[in-house]
Amino acid sequence: MGFADQVMLFAVTAVNEFTRKVEEVVTRTSYGDIDYLGTLMQCMKGGEKEALNRLKLVRAALAKYYARCTIANVG
């Protein structure tokens, strides 16, 4: 089964919004505002470093999903 044959769960506009929110959290965190990470840190029962690593994974997954949407011409 190729990318074009797969059902995409989110539209490109939703992926763009998810990406925008994740980038907002990453940007604010890079300036020292860790308030945005509080919930994630609690859910993971970890610290700031673990939460930031998880955000990196989310960013990569969103980029991959966006690429799949582009290949499948979903919009």
N, C-alpha and C positions, 0 to 999 in steps of 0.2 A: 504494500500500500504506500503510495507516494504522498508527498505533502498535500498535493491538490485534492487527493481523495479523502483527506481527514476532515472531520467536522471541527470547526473552530468555535470555541466556547464564547469568546469575546470579540466584539467588533474592534476595528482599528481605533475608533474614537475612544472606546473604553480603555484600550491598552495605552493610548496616549495620555489619558487622564491618570491612570495608575502610575505611569512613568513620571508624569509631572509631579505627583504627590511624593513619590519616592525620592526624586531629585530635590524636592523642597526639604525633605527631612535630612538628606545627606548634606545639603548646603548649609542648613541651619546648624547641624551638628558640627560641621567643619569650623564654624565660628564659635563653638563652645556651648551652644544651646542644646543640652542633652535632654531637655524636657520631652522632646518628641520620641526619644528612645525609651522613656520610662516604662510604658506599657509593654513594649517588646522585651525589655530586659526582665520584667516580671514574668511574662509568659514563658520565657526561655529559662528563667531562674539562673541568669548569667549576668555578666557585667557589660560595660560599654563596648569593649572589644568584641565580644561575642555577638552583640546586637549589630555592630557595624559590619562584621563579617556576614551576618545573615542578610543585611541590606544589599551587600555586594552580590550575593547569590540571587536575590530578588531582581536586582538590576539586570544581571546576566540573563535570567529566565525571561524577563520582559523583552529584552532585546532579541532573544531567540524567537519568542512568540511573535513579535512584530515582523521579523524576517519571514516567518512561516506565513503570516497573513499576507505579506507582500507577494510571496511566491504563489500562494493560492488565490491571489487577487480578491481578497475579502475586504469589504470596506463598508 
